[in-house]
Amino acid sequence: MIDAMEPLKHASEAPVTPLPTVIPSIPEYQQAGDVGQRTLWVVFVLMVLSSIAIYSMAFRQPVQKRLFHILTAFITTFAAISYFAMAVGDGVYLNKISVKEAQKHVPDTEHIIFREVYWARYVDWSLTTPLLLLDLALLAGLSGANILVAVVADLVMILTGLFAALTTEQSSKWGYYAIAVIAYLTVVYQLGINGRSVVQAKDQKTATFFAAIGGFTLILWTLYPIIWGVADGSRKVNVDSEIIAYAVLDVLAKPVFGFWLLFTHDAFSSTTSIEGFWANGLGKEGAIRVGDDDEGA
């Protein structure tokens, strides 16, 4: 007689291949550590001290010669406020990024990354970089049309950089990045080509100085998108390293740039003196009169 349970006994003795198990990955948090936090506070203090020093230099000059001082003081002031916001944690956003990981024998998995994006830094740049451009443009003697193009291109560069940092789509990220690079090249053209051409009409000292400080600025500004690419862009470096790299560039591009500009420019015998509205306000010519019309109706 055949045992009806015999096939089941043999089946139970056969080796069983376990089903693959998919274990969800733990979210990764990329945030600033103690080194990054201390760096933010140090740069905040440096920006405050620089602002105080530059305002002091401005008050020693007649109002007709304060334009460069005021522009430069505003640069370090805005930077100080930005670094304070980042240091206390108010100028940062935790961006959620989903990274798909291909698997061979199981469905593809998803790795979640939460990385800090310091949006206050982009607000800082949107205010300070146009002022930096004004410093250089006025030093060279660029026309209003060239200045407007440079400032608008600069704002496009900063805003698309912010959009690239906040988006979670890789194609969009690098699309915004490409737009920012094109905008930056426009700024380079206005300063490096038009600026150098126009400044030749001034004295040799001013032309030489513009070439030096303009070249210094463009080299620093070229490093910013490189850092962005390995930090917010591809996340190859941690947040602390990102903070330190940007901090070094910001100190060089703002206080160091500012003091170099002011000390050198003040030493020139042909220091720019601006009269008119800047020094004296609106005169009677062109002022709007209300209620004193002498002619009858």
C-alpha positions in Angstrom: 0.0 0.0 0.0 1.3 3.4 -0.9 1.7 5.9 1.9 -0.1 9.1 0.9 2.2 11.2 3.1 5.4 9.9 1.4 5.8 12.7 -1.2 5.4 15.3 1.5 8.1 13.6 3.6 10.5 13.7 0.7 9.6 17.4 -0.1 10.3 18.4 3.5 13.7 16.8 3.3 14.7 18.9 0.2 16.8 22.0 0.8 14.8 25.2 0.9 16.2 28.4 -0.7 15.3 31.3 1.6 13.5 34.2 0.1 15.6 37.4 -0.2 14.9 39.9 2.5 14.9 43.7 1.8 15.9 45.6 4.9 15.0 49.3 4.7 18.1 51.5 5.1 18.4 54.0 8.0 18.1 57.6 6.9 21.4 59.4 6.7 21.7 62.9 8.3 24.4 65.2 6.9 24.6 68.0 9.4 27.2 70.4 10.8 29.3 69.3 13.7 31.2 71.3 16.4 33.9 72.3 13.9 31.3 73.8 11.5 29.4 75.6 14.2 32.5 77.2 15.7 33.6 78.2 12.2 30.3 80.0 11.7 30.7 81.9 14.9 34.3 82.9 14.2 33.4 84.3 10.8 30.4 86.2 12.3 32.8 87.9 14.7 35.3 88.7 11.9 32.5 90.2 9.8 31.3 92.3 12.8 34.8 93.6 13.6 35.4 94.3 9.9 32.2 96.3 9.6 33.0 98.4 12.6 36.5 99.1 11.2 35.1 100.1 7.8 32.4 102.3 9.2 35.1 104.1 11.2 37.2 104.6 8.1 34.1 106.0 6.3 33.4 108.6 9.0 37.0 109.9 8.6 36.3 110.7 5.0 34.1 113.6 3.7 30.8 112.4 2.5 31.8 113.0 -1.1 34.4 110.3 -0.8 32.5 107.7 1.2 30.8 105.7 -1.6 33.3 102.8 -1.7 33.4 102.8 2.2 29.6 102.6 2.5 29.2 99.9 -0.2 32.0 97.8 1.4 30.6 98.3 4.9 27.2 97.1 3.8 28.9 93.9 2.3 30.4 92.9 5.7 27.3 93.9 7.6 25.0 91.7 5.5 27.6 88.9 5.8 27.6 89.2 9.6 23.8 89.0 9.8 23.9 85.9 7.5 26.5 84.1 9.5 24.7 84.9 12.7 21.5 83.3 11.2 23.5 80.2 10.2 25.3 79.9 13.5 22.0 80.0 15.6 20.3 77.5 13.2 17.7 79.9 11.7 19.3 80.1 8.3 19.4 76.4 7.5 17.0 74.0 5.9 17.1 70.2 6.2 16.7 69.0 2.6 15.4 65.5 2.0 17.1 63.6 -0.9 16.0 60.2 -2.1 18.7 58.1 -3.8 17.8 54.9 -5.6 20.2 51.9 -5.1 20.0 49.2 -7.7 20.0 45.6 -6.4 20.6 42.3 -8.2 18.2 39.8 -6.7 15.7 42.1 -4.9 13.8 45.2 -5.9 15.7 48.4 -6.0 16.0 50.1 -2.6 15.8 53.8 -1.6 18.3 55.5 0.5 17.1 58.7 2.2 19.6 61.5 2.9 18.8 64.6 5.0 21.4 67.3 4.3 21.6 70.8 5.6 21.2 73.6 3.1 22.2 77.0 4.4 19.7 79.2 2.5 20.9 82.3 4.5 24.1 82.0 2.6 22.3 82.6 -0.7 20.4 85.5 0.8 23.8 86.9 1.8 25.2 86.4 -1.7 22.2 88.0 -3.4 22.8 91.2 -1.4 26.6 91.3 -1.1 27.8 90.2 -4.6 25.9 93.0 -6.4 27.6 95.5 -4.0 31.0 93.9 -4.7 30.3 94.3 -8.4 29.3 97.9 -7.9 32.7 98.5 -6.1 34.6 97.0 -9.1 32.4 98.6 -11.7 32.7 102.1 -10.2 36.4 101.7 -9.8 36.7 100.8 -13.5 34.2 103.3 -14.7 31.7 100.9 -16.4 28.6 102.4 -18.0 25.2 102.0 -16.4 24.2 99.5 -19.1 27.1 97.2 -18.4 26.6 97.5 -14.6 22.9 96.5 -15.0 23.8 93.5 -17.1 26.4 92.4 -14.6 24.2 92.8 -11.6 21.2 91.0 -13.2 23.5 88.1 -14.3 24.9 87.9 -10.8 21.4 87.6 -9.3 20.4 84.9 -11.8 23.6 83.0 -10.8 22.8 83.2 -7.1 19.1 82.3 -7.4 19.6 79.4 -9.7 22.3 78.2 -7.3 19.7 78.2 -4.5 17.1 76.4 -6.7 19.8 73.8 -7.5 20.6 73.3 -3.8 16.9 72.8 -2.8 15.7 70.6 -5.6 15.6 66.8 -5.2 15.7 66.0 -8.9 19.2 65.4 -10.2 18.4 66.5 -13.7 16.9 69.8 -12.5 19.8 70.3 -10.1 22.5 70.3 -12.8 20.2 72.2 -15.2 20.1 75.0 -12.7 23.8 74.7 -12.2 24.4 75.1 -15.9 22.3 78.3 -16.0 24.3 79.6 -13.0 27.6 79.0 -14.8 26.4 80.8 -17.9 25.3 83.7 -15.8 28.7 83.7 -14.1 30.5 83.8 -17.5 28.4 86.9 -18.3 29.7 88.6 -15.1 33.3 87.6 -16.1 32.8 89.2 -19.5 31.5 92.4 -18.1 34.4 92.8 -15.6 37.2 91.0 -17.4 36.6 92.3 -20.9 34.5 95.5 -20.7 35.9 96.6 -17.3 39.6 96.2 -18.4 38.8 98.1 -21.6 37.1 101.0 -19.9 39.6 101.4 -17.0 42.4 102.0 -19.5 41.1 105.5 -20.0 42.0 106.2 -16.3 45.4 106.7 -14.9 47.9 103.8 -14.9 47.7 103.2 -11.1 43.9 102.7 -11.2 44.2 100.4 -14.3 46.8 98.3 -12.6 44.9 98.2 -9.3 41.7 97.2 -11.1 43.4 94.4 -12.9 44.9 93.1 -9.6 41.8 93.3 -7.4 39.4 92.3 -10.3 41.5 89.2 -11.0 41.7 88.3 -7.3 37.9 88.5 -7.1 37.2 86.5 -10.2 39.6 83.7 -9.1 37.7 83.5 -5.7 34.3 83.6 -7.4 35.4 80.7 -9.7 36.1 78.6 -6.6 32.5 79.0 -5.3 30.8 76.9 -8.0 33.6 74.2 -7.6 32.9 73.9 -3.9 29.1 73.9 -4.6 29.6 71.0 -7.0 31.4 68.8 -4.5 29.2 69.9 -1.6 25.5 70.6 -2.2 25.8 69.3 -5.8 27.3 65.8 -5.4 27.6 65.6 -1.6 31.2 64.4 -1.9 32.3 66.4 1.1 30.6 66.7 4.5 28.9 69.8 5.8 31.7 70.9 8.1 34.2 70.9 5.2 31.6 72.8 3.1 31.3 75.5 5.9 35.0 75.9 6.3 35.6 76.2 2.5 32.9 78.8 2.1 34.1 80.6 5.2 37.6 81.0 3.9 36.3 82.3 0.5 33.9 84.7 2.2 36.6 86.2 4.4 38.9 86.7 1.4 36.1 88.0 -0.9 34.6 90.4 1.7 36.8 91.8 4.5 40.1 91.2 2.8 38.8 92.5 -0.5 37.2 95.5 1.2 40.3 96.6 3.2 42.5 96.2 0.1 40.1 98.3 -2.0 39.7 101.0 0.6 43.4 101.4 1.7 44.6 101.4 -1.9 41.9 103.6 -3.3 42.2 106.2 -0.4 46.0 106.4 -1.2 45.4 107.6 -4.7 45.6 111.3 -5.3 42.7 111.0 -7.8 40.3 109.5 -5.3 36.7 109.7 -6.7 34.7 112.6 -5.2 30.9 112.4 -5.8 28.8 115.5 -5.5 25.2 116.1 -6.4 22.5 113.9 -4.8 24.9 111.6 -3.0 26.5 114.5 -1.1 23.9 117.2 -1.0 20.5 115.6 -1.6 17.9 116.9 -4.1 18.3 120.5 -5.1 15.5 122.9 -6.0 15.8 122.1 -9.7 13.4 119.3 -10.6 11.9 119.1 -7.1 8.2 118.5 -7.0 6.2 121.4 -5.6 2.8 120.9 -3.9 0.4 123.7 -3.2 2.6 126.7 -4.2 1.6 127.1 -7.8 1.8 130.9 -8.5 -0.2 130.7 -11.7 -4.0 130.9 -11.6 -6.1 128.1 -12.8 
